[in-house]
Amino acid sequence: MQITSGIRAILSHSLVYDAFQSLMGASSIRQELVHTHIRPFAGMRILDIGCGTARILDHLPDVQYHGFDPSSAYIEDAKRRYPTRGQFDCALVQHATLQGLQAFDIVLAVGVLHHLDDTQALALLSLAKASLGPTGRFVSIDPVFAPDQHPLARYLVAHDRGQNVRDAAGYRALGQSVFPQLQAEVKHRRMIPYTHCIMECQK
C-alpha cells in the first residue's frame, strides 16, 4: 500500500519523480547497486519489478531488460528514453504475465517491498524465485528503520509513500521465508541523510 494523496501525489508524474530521485542521490545509489549487487554481464537477463522510469539502464551494459510498472506515465517515459534498451510493460507482474518467458539471471525490485504488506511481499518474492534460473539472484533495495540512523533519515523514511517500511530484521525475515541464501545490509546515506536495506537472495 502507498499514499498517493497530498504532496505525495505529484510523484506520480514521471518528471517530478525523476527530479526527486535525483535530489535524493538516486544515480549514485543505482550505480552502487549495479556494481556491488547486480554485477551485470553482457546479455544478462534482468526482470525489473516496479521499474519506474527505468533509469537503472543508465548504469547497465548491453543486457536483456524487461521492466514492469503499473504507472503508465513511468512506462511511457521509459519507452521514450530507452527505445532500444529493453521491453517495458504497464502491468502488475503476475505468474501469468511471465508465462513463456525465459528464466532471468536477476530479478530486481527497487523500492518495491516497502509498498507491500507481508502477504503481498511474500507473493512477490515467490514469483521472483520462480522466475530465476538455477544461479539467478533477487536483488532489492528499500528504505529501512535502523536504531542508529540520522533523525532526518528516520523522518524521511517515516514519511515515504510506502506504508510498510520495515527494520532490517523484517526485510530479512521476508527473504528467508522464500530464499535459502540471503545477504542483507543497511546503508546510511550522508549527503541527504537516508537509510536503505539492500537484500541479495539466491535460490
C-alpha positions as CSV (number, residue, x, y, z in Angstrom):
1,M,0.0,0.0,0.0
2,Q,1.2,3.5,-0.7
3,I,-0.1,7.1,0.0
4,T,-0.9,8.9,-3.3
5,S,-2.7,11.9,-1.9
6,G,-1.5,15.4,-0.9
7,I,2.1,16.3,-1.9
8,R,3.0,12.7,-2.5
9,A,0.6,12.7,-5.5
10,I,3.0,14.8,-7.5
11,L,5.5,12.0,-7.5
12,S,3.1,10.1,-9.8
13,H,4.3,12.5,-12.6
14,S,7.4,11.0,-14.2
15,L,9.4,14.2,-14.5
16,V,8.7,15.1,-10.8
17,Y,9.5,11.6,-9.8
18,D,12.9,11.6,-11.6
19,A,13.7,15.1,-10.2
20,F,13.0,14.0,-6.6
21,Q,15.1,10.8,-7.2
22,S,18.0,12.9,-8.4
23,L,17.7,15.2,-5.4
24,M,18.0,12.1,-3.1
25,G,21.1,10.9,-4.9
26,A,19.5,8.1,-6.7
27,S,22.0,8.0,-9.6
28,S,24.9,7.1,-7.3
29,I,22.8,4.7,-5.4
30,R,21.8,2.9,-8.6
31,Q,25.4,2.8,-9.7
32,E,26.5,1.2,-6.4
33,L,23.6,-1.3,-6.6
34,V,24.7,-2.3,-10.2
35,H,28.4,-2.5,-9.4
36,T,28.1,-4.3,-6.0
37,H,24.9,-6.4,-6.1
38,I,23.7,-6.8,-9.7
39,R,27.2,-7.4,-11.2
40,P,26.0,-7.4,-14.8
41,F,27.5,-9.0,-17.8
42,A,26.7,-8.6,-21.5
43,G,23.4,-10.4,-22.3
44,M,22.3,-10.8,-18.7
45,R,18.6,-11.3,-18.4
46,I,17.0,-8.8,-15.9
47,L,13.4,-8.6,-14.8
48,D,12.8,-5.3,-13.1
49,I,9.6,-5.4,-11.0
50,G,8.3,-1.8,-10.4
51,C,10.9,-0.4,-12.8
52,G,9.6,3.2,-12.6
53,T,11.2,5.2,-15.4
54,A,13.9,2.5,-15.8
55,R,16.8,4.9,-15.0
56,I,18.8,2.0,-13.8
57,L,19.5,1.4,-17.5
58,D,21.9,4.4,-17.4
59,H,24.3,2.1,-15.4
60,L,23.8,-1.2,-17.2
61,P,25.7,-2.6,-20.1
62,D,24.1,-4.4,-23.1
63,V,21.6,-6.6,-21.1
64,Q,18.3,-8.1,-21.9
65,Y,16.0,-6.0,-19.8
66,H,12.3,-6.4,-19.1
67,G,10.6,-3.8,-16.9
68,F,7.1,-3.8,-15.4
69,D,5.4,-0.9,-13.7
70,P,1.7,-0.1,-13.0
71,S,2.2,3.6,-13.9
72,S,1.5,4.3,-17.5
73,A,3.3,7.7,-17.1
74,Y,6.5,6.0,-15.9
75,I,6.4,3.3,-18.6
76,E,5.8,5.9,-21.4
77,D,8.8,7.9,-20.1
78,A,11.0,4.7,-20.1
79,K,9.9,3.9,-23.7
80,R,10.8,7.4,-24.9
81,R,14.1,7.5,-23.1
82,Y,15.3,3.9,-23.9
83,P,13.5,2.9,-27.1
84,T,16.0,0.1,-27.9
85,R,17.3,-0.9,-24.5
86,G,14.6,-3.2,-23.3
87,Q,10.9,-4.1,-23.1
88,F,8.6,-2.1,-20.9
89,D,5.1,-3.2,-19.9
90,C,2.5,-1.2,-18.0
91,A,1.2,-4.0,-15.8
92,L,1.5,-5.7,-12.4
93,V,3.8,-8.7,-12.5
94,Q,2.0,-12.0,-12.0
95,H,2.8,-15.6,-12.8
96,A,0.5,-15.4,-15.9
97,T,2.3,-12.3,-17.1
98,L,5.6,-14.1,-17.2
99,Q,4.5,-17.4,-18.8
100,G,6.5,-18.3,-21.8
101,L,9.4,-16.0,-20.8
102,Q,12.9,-17.4,-20.5
103,A,14.3,-17.6,-16.9
104,F,16.1,-14.5,-15.6
105,D,19.6,-14.0,-14.2
106,I,18.4,-11.1,-12.0
107,V,15.0,-10.2,-10.6
108,L,15.2,-6.6,-9.4
109,A,12.9,-4.8,-7.0
110,V,14.0,-1.2,-6.3
111,G,11.8,0.5,-3.7
112,V,9.0,-2.0,-4.0
113,L,8.8,-4.2,-0.9
114,H,8.0,-1.3,1.4
115,H,4.8,-0.7,-0.6
116,L,3.6,-4.2,0.1
117,D,2.2,-5.9,3.2
118,D,3.7,-9.2,4.3
119,T,1.3,-11.3,2.2
120,Q,1.9,-9.3,-0.9
121,A,5.7,-9.2,-0.4
122,L,5.9,-12.9,0.1
123,A,3.9,-13.4,-3.1
124,L,6.3,-11.1,-5.0
125,L,9.3,-13.0,-3.6
126,S,7.9,-16.3,-4.6
127,L,7.2,-15.0,-8.1
128,A,10.8,-13.7,-8.3
129,K,12.2,-17.1,-7.2
130,A,10.1,-18.9,-9.8
131,S,11.3,-16.5,-12.5
132,L,15.0,-17.1,-11.8
133,G,17.3,-19.5,-13.5
134,P,19.3,-22.0,-11.4
135,T,22.0,-19.5,-10.4
136,G,19.8,-16.4,-10.6
137,R,19.5,-13.8,-7.8
138,F,16.9,-11.5,-6.4
139,V,18.1,-8.0,-5.5
140,S,16.0,-5.4,-3.6
141,I,16.6,-2.0,-2.0
142,D,14.1,-0.3,0.3
143,P,14.0,2.4,3.0
144,V,14.6,0.9,6.4
145,F,14.2,1.9,10.1
146,A,17.5,1.5,11.9
147,P,18.4,2.3,15.6
148,D,21.5,4.3,14.6
149,Q,20.1,6.3,11.7
150,H,20.2,10.1,11.4
151,P,17.0,11.8,12.8
152,L,16.3,13.4,9.3
153,A,16.7,10.0,7.7
154,R,14.2,8.5,10.1
155,Y,11.8,11.3,9.4
156,L,12.1,10.9,5.6
157,V,11.7,7.2,5.8
158,A,8.6,7.5,8.1
159,H,7.0,9.9,5.6
160,D,7.7,7.7,2.5
161,R,4.7,6.9,0.2
162,G,5.1,3.3,1.1
163,Q,3.3,2.3,4.3
164,N,5.2,-0.9,5.0
165,V,8.7,0.3,5.8
166,R,10.4,-2.4,8.0
167,D,13.5,-2.7,10.0
168,A,16.3,-4.9,8.6
169,A,15.1,-7.9,10.6
170,G,11.7,-7.5,9.0
171,Y,13.1,-7.5,5.4
172,R,15.4,-10.4,6.3
173,A,12.6,-12.5,7.7
174,L,10.6,-12.0,4.4
175,G,13.5,-13.0,2.3
176,Q,14.4,-16.0,4.4
177,S,10.8,-17.3,4.1
178,V,11.4,-17.8,0.4
179,F,15.1,-18.0,-0.4
180,P,17.6,-20.3,1.3
181,Q,20.5,-18.0,0.8
182,L,20.3,-14.3,1.7
183,Q,22.5,-11.4,2.5
184,A,21.1,-8.1,3.8
185,E,22.9,-4.9,4.7
186,V,21.9,-1.5,5.9
187,K,23.4,1.5,4.2
188,H,23.4,5.0,5.6
189,R,23.5,7.9,3.0
190,R,25.1,11.1,4.1
191,M,24.6,13.9,1.6
192,I,20.9,13.9,2.3
193,P,20.5,11.5,5.2
194,Y,18.7,8.4,4.3
195,T,18.9,4.7,5.2
196,H,18.4,1.7,2.9
197,C,18.3,-2.0,3.3
198,I,19.7,-4.0,0.4
199,M,19.0,-7.7,0.0
200,E,20.6,-10.1,-2.3
201,C,18.9,-13.5,-2.4
202,Q,19.8,-16.7,-4.2
203,K,17.9,-19.9,-4.9
